[in-house]
């Protein structure tokens, strides 16, 4: 099969390798489309190694047709169309997934749209709805609202009945956030999101992928018993903090990564997502926002697009031909 080979200082390029074979409780997906995510860029730079046993090939989500099944697989059969969360390997013609991390393609979605779901939807569910314990009627602030995770978080929280605010880097991205359901999108280049949110009464839950100077501002604007959930640190993991407000307001600060979680845990999240989020998607209340697509052979172009920060929504790879 053909797959993308990466290195920190070399362009992404195609190599021909042996097709993998599924092991116990694994499925082999003939990949029609795969998502490009910021962790792919971090892994390429040498700072996000795959967990033990995972392929070195980039790619954390894919959709396609099952080409083979391993021993013990009970839910799936050859020919089924699925989308799956991967430990790696999505930038290839074939990818291995554990059967519990795969889900059926939601009705009404094509392969590109379906491949855009797992990494974002699993992340949003695990961090906003589980760790953040968002409730209907509460206020959620989403940083990076025009990103793949941000656009998904806005829609899922709004569908659930929460009030949503978002930050983004220009007027067009702010307009997109509001179109997706944010009551107010804040251009962080022109306004202080802390002042805006405090004037609006504060936030119950904040999803932050920025870190750095945002951390203290987040603490300042959270309501009593508020929850700050960290999932990335685009401006660094360190900050000079005054934690007095954490005690006085009884705040919770938490965070997580998805890739390193045990297979059993990912399977549990998949079942929750299928039960709660798939109906929203099939009803048209939540839909992946696709910025652009690239052929697999131009994965380098896809990474350049993400590195530029100009994208809004998901960047996708499609099978060549």
Secondary structure, DSSP 8 states (H G I E B T S, - for coil): -EEEEEETTEEEEEEE-------TTEEEEEEEEEEE-HHHHHHHTTSS---TTS-SS--SEEEEEEEEE-TT--S--TT-EEEEE-SS--SBSEEEEEGGGEEE--TT--HHHHHTTHHHHHHHIIIIIIIS---TT-EEEESSTTBHHHHHHHHHHHHHT-EEEEEESSHHHHHHHHHHT-SEEEETTTS-HHHHHHHTT-EEEEEES--TTHHHHHHHHEEEEEEEEE---TT-S-----THHHHHTT-EEEE--STTS-HHHHHHHHHHHHHHHHHHHHTTSS---EEEEEEGGGHHHHHHHHHHT---BEEEEE---
